[in-house]
Amino acid sequence: MLSLSEVENFGAIDADADELLRECFQDHPAYLAAKRNKKFLILGRKGSGKTAIFKRFLTEHDSNEFSYGHSFEDYPWQHHDLQAQTGVPEERRYFHSWKYLILIGLAKILLNQDQSQPWSEDSMKSLQALEDFVVDSYGSRDPDVRQLFSPDKELRLKGTLKIPFFDVSGERIRVRELAPHIQEVNRAIQEHVLRSLNPENSYFICFDQLDLGFTKSDQAYGQRLIGLILAARDLFIAGRERGKRLNIVVFLRDDIYQDLQFEDKNKITENFSELVEWSETGSGLTLKRLMESRFNAVLEVEEDAPISWGDVFDETREMPSRQTKYRHICDRTFLRPRDMIKFCNEVLKQYKSALFGEQFDNEAVHEARSGYSDYLLNELDDEIAKHVPQYKEYLEVVKEIGSTQFSLSEFQEAFARRSNLSEVDAASALGQLFEFSVVGYLKPGGRGGGSEYVWRYRDPRARFNATSEVFRVHAGFKEALDLTRQAS
């Protein structure tokens, strides 16, 4: 077993850079629900671990499991937009273009990965029809998905898919003219795909990074997301009805999902969605167990003698706030793995600079707060800047107040002193900070007992209450905003 001074870090905050992700992956209920074809919509706050699950689907699977992942950093949305249908409800404008993309992804798996094909006589005929269509239309059995909706692409339909009543002259149609006919095209492709799927195998088409470029003011973006969710549900149910192990797994930020409005949303939420969330304590997955798995990995602990949080952090001495170190750290996170990993890395950094004792003590935790707070503020900038362009000015108001706790009148007075914010309502600005969990508000106790603070990161359904008498800045921002702690 190594000593803490020999450890470089406890992992990275980003799933793409985290070398411990595979070794220390936690079998979250959301992952298991999707893996077992129970749920297709995986919701969670940014940084909660959705991408970690996405990567697990793509990199770790049995020989009879196949997956294809879509990540939209470089996806040509402008070509997708050309497929928007008219004359249908807004939430279904992109339904068929998403379904087409998913079906082609399944065809790519069947033609290039699944060595059990053809598994039956019917599947042989359908597989040949799919190959003829894909190769003749895109010139390859494994086409680049970024080119599927290129306007000048020509699809061969009549001879290969045998679409009945297809009334376009000739056998080819340009993608730019596909929208009026895409429903019939999808129906034919879907039938061939479902016939070809081997019922002994599992097939996953996964969608991640759907929040890139999202803004609440972009109505079309919301319609695209709704279209994907509805298309995923349609194919998920169709596969189940045909006895096929098919799942179209959609990873989406829960706050974005909460703002989407469409028919049957509650049915999807109740029956087909799972939330990626982490807790401080309890029988489920906790941030403590997450870190314990990483402690054991980096310290090269023997499997038959694992160590716990208390072996790394000295919990015999409370923090000045009479908290355990674990609770002290959790209060400064958004209960996300990346936050906990970052804080522990900062503690390790401070510990190695002083080398006090064999465990992390109060001083190391205290000194780690500044570096961690800067990180959290930078994380906020990534998330809020494009949605609330003036958010830095709002934070300056908070800094002028100078304490972690304040009233609405105090905020309004400081807000009014900033001439460049004269056209903005103070309560609205505070509400926007609440939306991104910079601040929470005190909710008076009801029948159940005492008052409590309401935070959006703890409850994505929570709504801002401007009539509250007390507001509090999230503890993670205290050092970065140079605030003093005020007793409640």
Summary of the structure (lengths in Angstrom):
residues: 488
radius of gyration: 26.0
end to end distance: 44.1
largest distance: 81.2
contacts: 1497
relative contact order: 0.12
helix: 47%
strand: 11%
